Structure formats: structure tokens, C-alpha cells
Amino acid sequence: MPEPEASPKGFPRELLERSIEERLHYFDKVVIAHQILKQTYDDLLHAIRHPASASVILVFGPTGVGKTTLRQQIERQLIKDALANLDANPGHIPVVGMEAVSPDSGNFNWRDYYIRALRALDEPMLEHKITYEVRGIHRDEQGKLIIESNVRAPDMRRVLEKCLQNRRPRAFIVDEAQHFQIMASGERLLDQMNSLKSLASLTKTVHVLVGTYDLLELTKLNAQLSRRTIKIHFPRYRADNEDDFKEFKKLLRTFQKYLPLPEEPDLGTHADYFYDQCLGCIGMLKSWLYRTLAAALELNQPTLTRELWEKHTEAPGTLLSMFDEISSGEDDFWGQKDEEQLKVLRGKLRIVREPNLDKEAKKTTKNTPQGTTPPSTSQSDPSANKDSTRAPSTKSGSDSKEDPPAPLVKPPKRNNKRVGLPDPVRRPVGEEETRAG
């Protein structure tokens, strides 16, 4: 992952002479490359570079865990990768990023989605290089993309396909992708995802859907869609994991160094309180610190105080509701990785079959001298008696032994003689056949 935007020593001291807006902007742009973010970043970048047969990548985790920061860092790296070959393909767009909007009508609006996707592709270098063949999509005198209200969603889909085929981005990243699920029925949701998968396949552009644990429902629609999907979990820090909590405290002490205040606050001492109020989600923690910093700057306070950060935390009821939602999503994810399900799968894959007795008998008969009795299959192959599907014997005592399988007997030769004809007889050469007079 790229280096964090702030130096290890903290914020530049000259920021103390800047305006409140500049100091807040600085802190908003600070990215701390913590352990979970780096691991998820590496997993996602690898999946984009080597998707194999996958058309869709799902990145899911709790709300406020830092998914938007992850998306921005991935976009930055893909652009950096493309700079090396910019001269070879100047029309190439390394990555396209957008946010899916929650619909007002109750069903996901594909027309609005295509409009936003086309505008996300609408960079200056596209101005003279894309010819729109659909009537109602054009540019005005200033070069601004105009999409008229009479343009249908299928027409915009074809335009989007052409744009992606021409520009060949490494990834099309959609944030807040859980909004794809807002549909009236499960069948229509499956149609939604099949449409998205076909768009990715036709344009050879992997689609990255970033969102909450609700995205897990998309993996349960059918086996084909699930096989073409890569799932990446972006978890929170867990208080019941000692290493996680140590990393959280370390991260908290790092954040306090980048708060542009005359005096560095002591946040690490209150790690338990801060963890409880952000549930281990770093995005929530940073937003909370941003609000507290803004209040301190407005009040011209030299540092953050307990009174300030307690004032700007979420309400307990809100945190409890968020925690229940996160726990439900975590249970759903880890439930799919349950070892008991693996045992069930292994049991279904291992089908018990009868041993091939005919094949063994033929082999034994062939290798046995004429006039001797070949050994039974049960004697030559001890494993033959281990077949768990054989019915138990109803005999008792010494009679409870099963009879050994009969040796294979060659079937009698088929009589091909036709009715009414004499038996064929081989006669010496030159001998005439005596016929009845």
C-alpha cells in the first residue's frame, strides 16, 4: 500500500498558523496505513490484477470501517500503474469510480446508474474521442455531456459498453453498492446481478462492488454468479482479539499526532472508551475525531478534552443498533466458512460405490491354471468386505458367514444354427458328399 500522506512525526507545525478550514482539510486527508487496511488493500489489488474468470469483486464490511478510503487508495495505485504505459495507449482510463445512489421509488434505477457511470467516464480526454451513436446523447457548445430525458436505459447501456470497450479500465469501482439490492423481488435482484455480470464480461472490465454486509446476499442468488465472484472481507478491529486491540491502541496514538493543535492530546490512555464509541471501525473513529477537532478549533482550545469528545460521540441507542447490524453481518460471513459445512460437503462428495467384482473375477480367472478353482474376490481383496452399503446378514452363529461370491463362469457359446439345416461337418478335400437319391 502507498505510504500514508502524513509524515511519521505528525502534522507540519506551520499548519498552526493556517485557517480552521485548512487545518480541517489537512486532517481529513490524512490516511494511516493500519494493519487491516493494508491487508484488504493488498487482497483487492491482487484480485483486480489477477481476476482469472471472475467478473465481479465484492468488498464488504461494517459501516464506517474505511471502505471509501480503501477505494480511493486503490484508484490512486491503478492510475500510478497506468502512467508507465501512457504513451502506448493515451486513450486508456486506468480506473472508473462512482457511487450507487439509493433510489427514491423503492427499486434500483438503472437509467440513473448509467447516467452517473457515463459522467464518471466523462473526462477531458474523452471529449473528442467518443462518438455517441444514440440520439439524445451529445455535447453542448462548451463540451459538456448532455443526456436528454427521452434516452432509454438500454440505449445508455450500449453507450456505456462502447465507452468501457474503448477505454479498457482495469476496474470499475462502485461504492455503496448495497443499493443494488433495493428491488421488489428476489428474481429481479438476480436479473440485476446477471445484467451487471454481463456488462463486466462483454467489456472485459472487472466490476468492484464496495458496500456493507448486505452484499453477501448477492452471493446466494445462484451458483454461477457466485463462481464468477471474488469475495473480500474488510473487518473491524475486535476487542476480544488481543492483537487487534493492541493495533487499535497503536493507531489511536498515531492519530493524536496528526491533530493540528498546539498540544497533543492523550487519546491512548482512553483506548477502551474510544473503542466502545467506534466499535473498532477506523472510519467511524476518524469522523468522530474530525468533529471533535472542529469544535476545539472553533472554541480556540489548545487540545482535545474529554468533555469535547464525549459531546460529539454517537448516541448509545445508535451505537447499539449499529453493533447489532455489524454482528449479524459478521455471523453471516463466518457462517459461510463454518467447518461443519465443509464436513457436510465432504460427506456428499464421497459416494460409496460397490467394488468392481466382475473386473476382479475376470483378472483372477485369466491368471489361474486350467483345472484349478480361482480364489473368491473376498479372499483376494480384503477391502471387498469393507463396503458399507452391503446389507447385514440375518444368519447367526457359524451360519452367519456370507457365501463367497461365485467365480465368474464364461457364458456358453451362442448356438447360431438355423432351424431345419443339418449340422455342419468338415470333410476331407476331394471327398464327395453322398446325397440321398
C-alpha positions as a printed Julia matrix, in Angstrom:
437×3 Matrix{Float64}:
   0.0     0.0     0.0
   1.25    3.56   -0.67
   2.8     5.44    2.22
   0.42    7.48    4.39
   0.04   11.08    3.39
   1.32   12.38    6.73
   4.88   12.07    7.98
   5.65    9.78   10.94
   6.48   12.85   13.06
   2.97   14.26   12.82
   1.47   17.29   11.17
   3.57   20.19    9.78
   3.88   22.8    12.53
   3.23   25.66   10.12
  -0.39   24.48    9.97
  -0.92   26.15   13.35
  -0.76   29.49   11.54
  -3.35   28.44    8.95
  -7.12   28.86    8.95
  -9.56   26.45   10.56
 -10.68   25.21    7.13
  -7.1    24.42    6.07
  -6.37   22.52    9.26
  -9.57   20.52    9.0
  -8.85   19.77    5.34
  -5.38   18.5     6.28
  -6.72   16.12    8.92
  -9.49   14.92    6.6
  -6.88   13.89    4.01
  -4.62   12.05    6.47
  -4.51    8.31    5.76
  -2.97    5.98    8.33
  -1.91    2.7     6.72
  -3.01    0.44    9.55
  -2.81   -3.35    9.51
  -6.34   -4.28    8.37
  -6.41   -1.57    5.72
  -3.09   -2.76    4.28
  -4.2    -6.4     4.19
  -7.5    -5.59    2.48
  -5.73   -3.25    0.07
  -3.29   -6.0    -0.93
  -6.09   -8.54   -1.38
  -8.17   -6.21   -3.55
  -5.27   -5.03   -5.7
  -4.25   -8.64   -6.34
  -7.84   -9.57   -7.28
  -8.06   -6.66   -9.75
  -4.73   -7.5   -11.36
  -5.44  -11.24  -11.49
  -9.24  -11.77  -11.61
  -8.97  -15.1   -13.51
 -12.55  -15.92  -14.57
 -14.2   -13.54  -12.09
 -16.33  -10.7   -13.42
 -17.31   -9.16  -10.08
 -15.37   -8.48   -6.88
 -17.33   -7.87   -3.69
 -15.67   -5.86   -0.89
 -17.84   -5.83    2.22
 -17.54   -4.9     5.85
 -19.13   -2.84    8.64
 -20.34    0.66    8.01
 -17.62    3.17    8.88
 -14.77    0.68    8.61
 -12.92    2.75    5.98
 -14.15    1.34    2.65
 -14.2     4.72    0.92
 -10.56    5.29    1.93
  -9.72    1.86    0.54
 -11.4     2.7    -2.75
  -9.5     5.99   -3.06
  -6.16    4.31   -2.39
  -6.85    1.59   -4.97
  -7.82    4.17   -7.58
  -4.62    6.09   -6.89
  -2.48    2.97   -7.32
  -4.17    1.92  -10.58
  -3.58    5.4   -12.01
   0.05    5.18  -10.95
   0.38    1.79  -12.67
  -1.01    3.2   -15.91
   1.43    6.14  -16.08
   4.24    3.83  -17.16
   2.41    2.91  -20.43
   0.6     6.17  -21.04
   2.39    6.86  -24.34
   1.49    3.44  -25.74
  -2.22    3.96  -25.13
  -3.07    7.61  -24.43
  -6.84    6.91  -24.53
  -6.7     4.37  -21.71
  -8.55    5.19  -18.49
  -6.96    3.25  -15.6
  -9.99    3.12  -13.33
 -13.55    4.43  -13.09
 -15.11    5.15   -9.7
 -18.65    6.14   -8.78
 -21.21    5.82   -6.02
 -24.51    3.96   -6.35
 -27.39    6.12   -5.17
 -30.28    4.8    -3.1
 -33.43    5.03   -5.25
 -36.43    7.12   -4.25
 -39.04    4.86   -5.86
 -38.2     1.65   -4.0
 -36.48   -0.07   -6.94
 -32.95    0.45   -8.16
 -32.89    2.94  -11.06
 -30.7     1.61  -13.89
 -31.19    4.72  -16.0
 -29.82    6.92  -13.25
 -26.97    4.44  -12.74
 -25.97    4.58  -16.43
 -26.09    8.37  -16.43
 -23.76    8.54  -13.42
 -21.47    5.91  -14.95
 -21.18    7.84  -18.22
 -20.45   11.03  -16.35
 -17.79    9.23  -14.31
 -16.16    8.34  -17.65
 -16.59   11.88  -18.93
 -13.03   13.17  -18.51
 -11.49   15.85  -20.76
  -9.67   13.33  -22.94
 -13.0    11.75  -23.9
 -14.32   14.95  -25.42
 -13.18   14.34  -29.0
 -12.67   10.57  -28.96
 -16.1     9.07  -28.35
 -18.85    9.28  -30.94
 -22.23    8.64  -29.42
 -24.46    6.77  -31.84
 -27.6     7.09  -29.78
 -29.84   10.05  -30.49
 -30.31   12.24  -27.43
 -26.72   11.91  -26.14
 -24.43   14.69  -27.31
 -22.27   17.58  -26.15
 -23.16   21.22  -25.99
 -21.0    24.09  -27.25
 -18.92   24.05  -24.08
 -18.24   20.3   -24.46
 -20.49   19.29  -21.59
 -22.1    15.86  -21.88
 -25.87   16.15  -22.4
 -28.21   13.17  -21.91
 -31.79   14.0   -22.86
 -34.75   12.65  -20.9
 -36.08   10.59  -23.84
 -32.99    8.34  -23.93
 -33.88    4.86  -22.71
 -31.82    2.76  -20.3
 -30.95    0.07  -22.94
 -29.57    2.79  -25.22
 -27.4     4.17  -22.44
 -26.25    0.66  -21.64
 -24.92    0.28  -25.2
 -23.14    3.61  -24.96
 -21.56    2.59  -21.64
 -20.44   -0.72  -23.18
 -18.73    1.14  -26.01
 -17.02    3.56  -23.63
 -15.64    0.73  -21.49
 -14.5    -1.25  -24.53
 -12.67    1.79  -25.91
 -11.1     2.93  -22.65
 -10.4    -0.52  -21.12
 -10.18    0.46  -17.44
  -8.59   -2.06  -15.1
 -11.58   -1.77  -12.76
 -14.98   -0.14  -12.48
 -15.45    0.55   -8.77
 -18.92    1.21   -7.33
 -19.16    2.46   -3.75
 -22.32    1.98   -1.62
 -23.13   -0.99   -3.86
 -25.6    -2.46   -1.35
 -28.16   -0.21   -3.03
 -28.27   -2.71   -5.91
 -30.34   -4.88   -3.59
 -33.24   -2.46   -3.34
 -35.64   -4.42   -5.51
 -39.21   -5.61   -5.22
 -38.4    -9.32   -5.57
 -35.55  -11.8    -5.41
 -35.97  -12.77   -9.08
 -35.46   -9.19  -10.18
 -32.39   -8.95   -7.96
 -30.93  -11.95   -9.79
 -31.7   -10.21  -13.08
 -29.89   -7.13  -11.77
 -26.73   -9.03  -10.95
 -26.79  -11.01  -14.19
 -27.02   -7.72  -16.07
 -24.04   -6.37  -14.16
 -22.06   -9.58  -14.73
 -22.78   -9.5   -18.46
 -21.66   -5.85  -18.62
 -18.39   -6.81  -16.98
 -17.91   -9.82  -19.29
 -18.75   -8.03  -22.53
 -16.44   -5.12  -21.79
 -13.73   -7.25  -20.13
 -13.81   -4.83  -17.19
 -13.92   -6.26  -13.7
 -16.56   -4.56  -11.55
 -15.72   -3.95   -7.89
 -18.76   -3.54   -5.66
 -17.95   -1.97   -2.29
 -20.53   -1.94    0.48
 -21.86   -3.33    3.74
 -22.5    -6.95    4.69
 -25.76   -6.73    2.72
 -23.65   -7.56   -0.34
 -23.37  -11.12    0.96
 -26.95  -11.71   -0.2
 -25.74  -11.32   -3.78
 -23.56  -14.42   -3.4
 -26.6   -16.58   -2.57
 -28.61  -15.94   -5.74
 -27.22  -18.81   -7.81
 -24.09  -20.93   -8.16
 -22.98  -19.45  -11.49
 -22.96  -15.91  -10.16
 -21.17  -16.99   -7.0
 -18.47  -18.79   -9.0
 -17.77  -15.65  -11.01
 -17.46  -13.52   -7.87
 -14.46  -12.87   -5.62
 -15.35  -12.02   -2.01
 -13.06   -9.8     0.1
 -13.83   -9.1     3.74
 -12.86   -5.73    5.26
 -13.28   -6.41    9.0
 -13.18   -4.15   12.04
 -10.79   -4.45   14.96
 -12.08   -6.86   17.6
 -11.78   -6.18   21.33
 -11.85   -9.92   22.03
  -8.68  -10.32   19.96
  -5.58   -9.22   21.86
  -3.55   -8.4    18.74
  -6.44   -6.42   17.29
  -6.82   -4.31   20.4
  -3.07   -3.62   20.56
  -3.17   -2.44   16.95
  -6.19   -0.25   17.73
  -4.39    1.46   20.62
  -1.32    1.99   18.44
  -3.49    3.54   15.75
  -5.19    5.82   18.28
  -1.81    7.17   19.42
  -0.85    7.73   15.78
  -3.99    9.74   15.09
  -3.33   12.06   18.02
  -0.03   13.11   16.41
  -1.84   14.37   13.3
  -4.38   16.57   15.05
  -3.19   20.11   14.13
  -3.4    21.53   17.65
  -0.78   23.3    19.79
  -0.87   20.49   22.37
  -1.02   16.8    21.52
  -3.96   15.13   23.31
  -3.56   11.85   25.18
  -6.01    9.52   23.45
  -4.2     6.24   24.07
  -4.96    6.33   27.81
  -8.68    6.27   26.98
  -8.44    3.45   24.4
 -11.28    1.43   25.97
 -13.68    4.36   25.78
 -12.74    5.21   22.2
 -13.11    1.6    21.14
 -16.59    1.36   22.64
 -17.7     4.51   20.83
 -16.43    3.5    17.39
 -16.97   -0.29   17.66
 -13.47   -0.91   16.29
 -14.26    0.8    12.97
 -11.49    3.21   11.96
 -13.67    5.24    9.62
 -16.06    5.96   12.49
 -13.13    6.85   14.75
 -11.71    9.35   12.3
 -15.09   11.01   11.66
 -15.58   11.36   15.39
 -12.12   12.9    15.84
 -12.82   15.28   12.93
 -15.99   16.57   14.61
 -14.18   16.97   17.92
 -11.25   18.75   16.25
 -13.62   21.17   14.52
 -15.23   22.01   17.88
 -11.83   22.56   19.53
 -10.7    24.88   16.72
 -13.94   26.85   16.86
 -13.53   27.28   20.62
  -9.83   28.1    20.17
  -8.83   25.33   22.58
  -5.19   24.15   22.56
  -6.07   20.43   22.6
  -8.91   17.92   22.72
 -10.58   17.38   26.07
 -12.72   14.58   27.4
 -15.69   16.92   27.58
 -15.39   17.67   23.86
 -15.06   14.11   22.57
 -17.87   12.87   24.81
 -20.1    15.62   23.47
 -19.56   14.57   19.83
 -19.93   10.81   20.13
 -22.88    8.86   18.76
 -25.93    8.21   20.94
 -25.85    4.86   22.8
 -29.0     3.67   21.03
 -27.46    4.38   17.65
 -24.27    2.52   18.56
 -26.26   -0.47   19.81
 -28.27   -0.62   16.6
 -25.08   -0.39   14.53
 -23.41   -3.11   16.59
 -26.36   -5.48   16.13
 -26.26   -4.9    12.38
 -22.5    -5.48   12.26
 -22.72   -8.63   14.38
 -25.42  -10.04   12.13
 -23.25   -9.44    9.07
 -20.21  -10.97   10.72
 -22.2   -14.06   11.7
 -23.45  -14.38    8.12
 -19.93  -14.15    6.71
 -18.26  -16.51    9.17
 -21.2   -18.89    8.9
 -20.31  -19.46    5.25
 -16.84  -20.53    6.39
 -18.08  -22.89    9.12
 -16.06  -26.11    9.31
 -19.26  -28.09    9.87
 -20.45  -27.1     6.41
 -17.16  -28.34    4.99
 -17.72  -31.7     6.68
 -21.21  -31.92    5.16
 -19.76  -31.12    1.73
 -17.08  -33.79    2.09
 -19.7   -36.33    3.07
 -21.76  -35.54   -0.03
 -18.74  -35.68   -2.33
 -17.59  -39.13   -1.12
 -20.13  -41.51   -2.69
 -19.74  -45.16   -1.55
 -19.67  -47.48   -4.56
 -19.78  -51.29   -4.88
 -16.38  -52.81   -5.69
 -15.99  -53.95   -9.28
 -16.39  -57.69   -8.67
 -16.7   -58.64  -12.33
 -13.4   -57.0   -13.19
 -11.58  -58.72  -10.3
 -13.09  -62.11  -11.19
 -12.02  -61.86  -14.82
  -8.5   -60.97  -13.76
  -8.33  -63.95  -11.36
  -9.7   -66.45  -13.9
  -7.18  -65.34  -16.51
  -4.21  -65.88  -14.15
  -5.38  -69.26  -12.74
  -4.11  -72.57  -14.34
  -6.75  -74.72  -16.03
  -8.39  -77.26  -13.71
  -7.94  -75.21  -10.54
 -10.54  -73.18   -8.75
  -9.85  -69.44   -8.67
 -10.0   -67.77   -5.26
 -13.05  -65.71   -4.44
 -12.99  -61.96   -4.66
 -13.45  -61.64   -0.92
 -10.27  -63.66   -0.35
  -8.12  -61.91   -2.92
  -9.29  -58.42   -1.98
  -9.78  -57.9     1.79
 -11.18  -54.46    1.13
 -14.19  -56.03   -0.56
 -15.68  -56.8     2.87
 -15.48  -53.11    3.91
 -18.33  -51.98    1.69
 -20.64  -50.04    3.99
 -23.59  -50.35    1.63
 -23.82  -54.15    1.87
 -26.95  -55.39    3.65
 -26.28  -57.08    7.01
 -26.69  -60.88    7.21
 -29.71  -62.32    9.01
 -27.95  -65.61    9.94
 -26.46  -66.26   13.36
 -23.58  -68.3    14.78
 -21.44  -70.25   12.35
 -24.07  -69.83    9.65
 -23.75  -66.06    9.78
 -20.9   -66.07    7.27
 -21.84  -64.77    3.89
 -21.35  -67.1     0.97
 -18.37  -66.04   -1.11
 -19.26  -64.63   -4.49
 -19.41  -67.31   -7.18
 -16.45  -67.34   -9.55
 -17.02  -65.83  -12.9
 -18.19  -68.51  -15.38
 -17.76  -67.98  -19.04
 -21.22  -67.97  -20.66
 -21.98  -70.82  -23.08
 -21.27  -70.22  -26.72
 -24.27  -68.98  -28.59
 -25.83  -71.55  -30.96
 -26.11  -69.89  -34.33
 -27.52  -72.99  -36.12
 -30.58  -72.24  -38.16
 -33.66  -74.44  -37.78
 -34.08  -77.13  -40.47
 -30.42  -77.33  -41.56
 -28.02  -80.21  -40.82
 -25.08  -79.74  -38.51
 -22.02  -78.53  -40.44
 -19.35  -81.24  -40.91
 -15.76  -80.69  -42.04
 -14.95  -83.15  -44.89
 -11.55  -84.11  -46.41
 -10.61  -82.36  -49.6
 -11.77  -84.29  -52.7
 -14.35  -86.38  -50.91
 -17.77  -86.07  -52.5
 -20.79  -85.71  -50.36
 -23.2   -88.65  -50.54
 -26.61  -87.34  -51.28
 -29.87  -89.05  -50.76
 -31.22  -90.44  -54.0
